[in-house]
């Protein structure tokens, strides 16, 4: 049955962190949960796990209402800050978590999660002495030790080096064969590598939900023009060009411009450069990528 999120609203004082958010996650799916900083992702994940209540709406995990029932046995949760007990040994910590969940075959289960998360060589070390990559593995191990049906992972690869990112991705992908997973991340390659579904939230509202290809098709009415100038350009002036939908500065003097697919802005872009004594070093049209779609869906949305 997976996860059903129905009309969730969360208000803090005068701040509406979430506004009528609804979507479903089918059993066995890995969902990439995307959004800019402050969009409401962590708030929704805490509501799903039952850590905080919604102002309005309901969340169902495996058909059970989170607000009315204890669903801790059904959910494994790795928060963004991964709050581990740094003075405990890895095996000692996992045994402690197993006790909390009342696991009867504790030694066997701890051995299983140590093996499945690749902690065999580190299990006798103090957690505080581990690299960040292995600390994340310990965080995932504690999240799955009670064999939950649902996993909520908040930025599990933040701060890891490229090799560690690949290792954690493969671990999550393996876990997704028999669990429903919501994965919050800012890394588009991560989403494309392991996720079956994408949900994008912006300023507390759901702005897209579906398969990767479907999300890209929703923004197929636009095309992308990437231009590199010899010096700083005026983004406000570029946005005034007919057909321009959004402008993002990528790095140095490179700008990515989303445009109406029926309007070729390149001649007018050259005219703008001439009028402002700007040198055009490069210009190309690109196919809309997932990252482009994300920018379009979250740029200047109310």
Buried (B, 14 or more C-beta within 10 A) or exposed (E): BBBBBBEBBBBEEEEBBBBBBEBBBEEBBBBBBBBBEEBBBBBBBBBBBBEBEBEBBBBBBBEEEBEEEEBBEBBBBBBBEBEBBEEBBBBBBBBBBBEEBEBEEBEEBBBBBBEBBBBEEBBEBBBEEBEBBBBBBBBBBBBBBBBBBBBBBBBBBBEBEEEBBBBBBEBBBEBBEEBBBBBBBBBBEBBBBBBBBBBBBBBBBBBBBBEBEEBBEBBEEBBBBBBBBEEEBEBEEBEEBEBBBBBBEEEEBBBBBBBBBEBBBBEBBBEBBEEEEBEBEEBEEEEBBBBBBBBBBBBEEE
